[in-house]
Amino acid sequence: MGTRLSLQDKLEKLLGSKNVYYQPPESLKMNYPAIRYSVSDIDIDYGDNTSYLKNKAYDIVVIDKMPDNPVIEKILSLPYSSFERHYVYDNLNHDIIKLYY
């Protein structure tokens, strides 16, 4: 799996803009459409009394005024991704995707 910075780069390319935010503070004003992401889990495989493989899971939130932004399908085409849920808040659509990267 790649680093967080390589994930940042990949998400920016998929979205087609720099509106990709890693754990942004509450005071940051985001521009839309946007992607907000954060680490949600670390899957650790053990062997011989030690951890030998660590895979981070990220919650990726696609935020847009449009209910079906094409970047959602692009992210879901990445390996180890799954759709979690959709909700609307403040007239913005939020689609949450879990991605192991």
Secondary structure, DSSP 8 states (H G I E B T S, - for coil): ---HHHHHHHHHHHHTSS-EEES--TT----SSEEEEEEEEEEEEEETTEEEEEEEEEEEEEEESSSS-THHHHHHTSTTEEEEEEEEETTEEEEEEEEE-
